[in-house]
Amino acid sequence: MTTNQGHTSSGKYMYTSAPGGQYGTMRCANCGKQITEGQYRVREKPDRYVTWHRACCRDDQQWSVIDKQAANHKAHQLLLLEAAKSFRERWGVADLDDLIDDLEANFPVRGPQ
């Protein structure tokens, strides 16, 4: 599975949300209604894109994987927020800027090792 700019791909499907990217007619292959909002999946065929509302393909297990990733990301962001608030309360914003400058000067970022 890969994730790119709000799109998640797994096997033959790509998972995304509307509004946003548009694929083909954006008409659900199951219910026939237009897809204008919410999550949906799309499959590229040789001659067209086929799309489904999330609600019209609930049995797709990839949705639970996507939900878990979203929940983990939210939990991580909330922990990061609390840590940042605690740091700011104790050290102040200027101290954080100074620390980052010092660390960057002494430990240049070279990318993944």
N, C-alpha and C positions, 0 to 999 in steps of 0.2 A: 504494500500500500504506500502511496506517495501523497504528499500534501503540497499544494502550490497555490498561493494567492486565494485562499478560501475554497479551493477545489480539492477534493480528495479522490484519488483514483485507486481502484482495487479491481484487478482482473479486467473484466470486460466493461465495467461501469465506471463513470465518474460521478461524484456526488458534489452538489453545490446548492446555492440558494438563489432565489429570485427576489427582487429584481437584481440584476447583475449581468453575468454573461448570458447570452441567448444562443440556443442551439435549435436550429431548424424552426419548425412551426410553433414550438413550445406548447404543444397540445398533448395531454396525457394519453398514452397508448392504452390505458386501462379504462378510464372513465370518459375520455373524449373532451374534457373541459380544458380550457386554457390554463397554463401555468403562469401566474403573475406574481406570486409571493410564496414564501416558505421554501423548505428544502425539497429537492427533487434529485432524481438520478437520470443520467443520460448515457446512451450507448450509441457509439458511432457505427453505422452500417456503411457499406460501400457507396450507397446512393442517398443516404439521409441520416439524420439524427433521430433517435427514438427517446422520448422523455416520459417519466412517470412522476406523479406527485409522491411524496413520501408516504402519505396515507394510503396510496393505492398499491404500495409494495412493502407493507409492514413486515412481511415475513423475511425480508432481506436482512440477514444477520449483520451486514456492514453498518446498519444504522446504530446498533448497540455499540459497536467499536467507535464510531464517530461520537456518540453521546459520552462514552467513557473518556475519550480524549478531551472533549470540551470540558467535562467536569474536572479532570486532572489539571487542565490549563487554568481554569478558574480558581481552583484551590491553590495552585502555585502563585498566581497573581495576587491573591488575597494574603498569602504568607509574605510575599515580597512587599506588599503595601504595608503590612504591619511592621516588618523589619525596617523599612524606610522611615516610617513614622517614629519608631523607637530611636533610630539613629539620629534623626533630625531633632527629636526632643532632647537627646543627650548631648549631641555634638554640634548641632546647628548646620545649616546649609553650607556656609562658607567653609567649615571644616571638611565637609564631604568633598567640595571642589578641590581644596588643598590636598586632601588625601589622594584623590584620583590623579591629580597632576604629579604628585610625588611618586606614586606607584607606576605611572606610565613612564616617567623619566628613568626610574631605576629598573623597571621590568618591561622593556619594550614588547608590545604585542606582536607576535610573529605568526599568528594563526594557529590552527590545530597542530599539535605535536604528535 
